[in-house]
Amino acid sequence: MLAAGALVASTRTVQANARLQPAQPSPVTVQSPTPASLAKAATPHKGNLLHGIASWYGGSFDGRKTASGDRFDMYAMTACHPTLPFGSLVRVINLRNHKSVVVKITDRGDLVHQGRIIDLSYGAAHKLAMIHSGLAPVDLQVLSLGHGERAQ
């Protein structure tokens, strides 16, 4: 049988050892994001900074009508974004070389399903020095929101 003093000392030792034990992480359930949740999360507002992957398009699309009704000029500083209103101005910064360009949103596309945040015209991609790689990690800064149609 333990004396009262030994019981108190034993209790303190157990409490001290309990504090030294690393906390066990609680199980966390992680759900894969859906394309709808990605699109909603990627809907910027003026001043927001987003990070993602940019691609570019040109060639066979040159001269065709864009979703905004403008004619696509592959050498213009324009881009395709899934949700920004047409006419929005966005600064795109290539994170590999820190080159930047300001583009106008004139087109729509299914970029989220392909893991991209913006699709740039050939001219914009050329200024960002991403023509050969085809894709580049970028930051997007929304400078102004256009007054054109917004994708739902």
C-alpha positions as CSV (number, residue, x, y, z in Angstrom):
1,M,0.0,0.0,0.0
2,L,1.3,3.5,-0.9
3,A,1.5,6.3,1.6
4,A,-0.4,9.4,0.8
5,G,2.8,11.3,-0.1
6,A,3.9,8.5,-2.5
7,L,0.4,8.6,-4.1
8,V,0.6,12.3,-4.8
9,A,4.2,12.0,-6.2
10,S,3.0,9.1,-8.4
11,T,0.1,11.1,-9.7
12,R,2.4,14.1,-10.5
13,T,4.7,11.7,-12.4
14,V,1.8,10.4,-14.5
15,Q,0.6,13.9,-15.2
16,A,4.1,15.1,-16.2
17,N,4.5,12.1,-18.5
18,A,1.1,12.7,-20.0
19,R,2.3,16.2,-20.9
20,L,5.4,14.9,-22.6
21,Q,3.5,12.5,-24.9
22,P,2.8,13.9,-28.4
23,A,-0.8,14.6,-29.1
24,Q,-2.4,12.0,-31.3
25,P,-3.8,13.6,-34.5
26,S,-7.5,13.2,-34.9
27,P,-8.6,11.5,-38.1
28,V,-9.4,14.0,-40.9
29,T,-11.6,13.3,-43.8
30,V,-10.4,15.0,-47.0
31,Q,-12.8,15.3,-49.9
32,S,-11.5,15.9,-53.4
33,P,-12.6,19.3,-54.7
34,T,-15.3,19.2,-57.4
35,P,-15.1,21.3,-60.6
36,A,-17.9,23.5,-59.3
37,S,-16.1,24.2,-56.0
38,L,-12.9,25.0,-57.9
39,A,-14.7,27.4,-60.2
40,K,-16.4,29.1,-57.3
41,A,-13.0,29.4,-55.4
42,A,-11.4,30.7,-58.6
43,T,-13.9,33.5,-59.0
44,P,-11.8,36.6,-58.2
45,H,-12.9,40.1,-57.2
46,K,-11.1,43.3,-57.9
47,G,-7.8,43.3,-56.0
48,N,-7.7,39.5,-55.4
49,L,-4.6,37.6,-56.1
50,L,-5.0,34.0,-57.4
51,H,-2.4,31.4,-58.1
52,G,-2.7,28.7,-60.7
53,I,-1.5,27.3,-64.1
54,A,-1.8,29.3,-67.3
55,S,-1.9,28.0,-70.8
56,W,-2.1,29.8,-74.2
57,Y,-4.0,29.5,-77.5
58,G,-3.8,31.0,-80.9
59,G,-3.2,29.6,-84.4
60,S,-6.5,28.0,-85.5
61,F,-8.6,30.3,-83.3
62,D,-7.1,33.5,-84.9
63,G,-10.0,35.6,-86.4
64,R,-12.8,33.5,-84.9
65,K,-15.4,35.1,-82.7
66,T,-14.8,34.8,-78.9
67,A,-17.6,34.2,-76.4
68,S,-17.7,38.0,-75.9
69,G,-18.5,38.5,-79.6
70,D,-15.0,40.1,-80.3
71,R,-12.8,38.6,-83.0
72,F,-9.9,36.8,-81.5
73,D,-6.5,38.3,-82.4
74,M,-3.8,35.9,-81.3
75,Y,-1.3,38.8,-81.0
76,A,-3.5,41.0,-78.7
77,M,-3.2,41.0,-75.0
78,T,-6.4,39.0,-74.3
79,A,-7.3,35.9,-72.3
80,C,-10.0,33.3,-71.6
81,H,-11.3,33.0,-68.0
82,P,-14.2,30.8,-66.8
83,T,-15.9,33.3,-64.6
84,L,-14.6,36.9,-64.8
85,P,-16.9,39.4,-66.6
86,F,-15.9,40.2,-70.1
87,G,-13.7,43.3,-70.3
88,S,-12.0,42.6,-66.9
89,L,-8.3,43.6,-66.8
90,V,-6.0,41.1,-65.1
91,R,-2.2,41.3,-64.5
92,V,-0.7,37.9,-65.1
93,I,2.7,37.2,-63.5
94,N,4.8,34.2,-64.7
95,L,6.3,32.8,-61.5
96,R,9.2,31.2,-63.3
97,N,10.7,34.4,-64.6
98,H,8.6,37.2,-62.9
99,K,7.6,38.7,-66.3
100,S,4.1,40.2,-66.3
101,V,1.4,41.4,-68.7
102,V,-2.0,42.9,-68.4
103,V,-4.7,41.1,-70.4
104,K,-8.4,41.8,-71.1
105,I,-10.9,38.9,-70.6
106,T,-12.7,38.3,-73.9
107,D,-13.4,34.6,-73.9
108,R,-14.7,31.6,-71.9
109,G,-13.5,28.1,-71.6
110,D,-13.6,24.9,-69.6
111,L,-10.3,25.5,-67.8
112,V,-11.1,24.2,-64.4
113,H,-11.6,20.6,-65.6
114,Q,-8.1,20.9,-67.2
115,G,-6.5,22.2,-64.0
116,R,-5.8,25.7,-65.4
117,I,-6.8,29.2,-64.1
118,I,-6.4,31.2,-67.4
119,D,-5.9,30.7,-71.1
120,L,-3.8,33.5,-72.7
121,S,-3.5,34.7,-76.2
122,Y,-0.3,33.8,-78.1
123,G,0.8,37.5,-77.8
124,A,0.4,37.5,-74.0
125,A,2.1,34.1,-73.6
126,H,5.0,35.3,-75.8
127,K,5.5,38.4,-73.5
128,L,5.5,36.0,-70.5
129,A,8.1,33.7,-72.3
130,M,5.9,30.6,-71.9
131,I,5.4,29.7,-75.6
132,H,7.7,26.7,-75.6
133,S,6.7,25.2,-72.3
134,G,3.0,25.7,-73.1
135,L,2.1,26.0,-69.4
136,A,3.4,28.2,-66.6
137,P,2.6,28.8,-62.9
138,V,1.1,32.2,-62.6
139,D,-0.3,34.7,-60.2
140,L,-3.4,36.7,-61.3
141,Q,-4.2,40.1,-60.0
142,V,-7.6,41.4,-60.9
143,L,-7.1,45.1,-61.7
144,S,-10.7,46.0,-62.8
145,L,-13.9,44.1,-63.3
146,G,-15.5,44.4,-66.7
147,H,-19.1,45.2,-67.3
148,G,-19.7,42.3,-69.7
149,E,-21.6,39.1,-69.0
150,R,-20.4,37.0,-66.1
151,A,-20.4,33.2,-66.5
152,Q,-22.6,31.3,-64.0
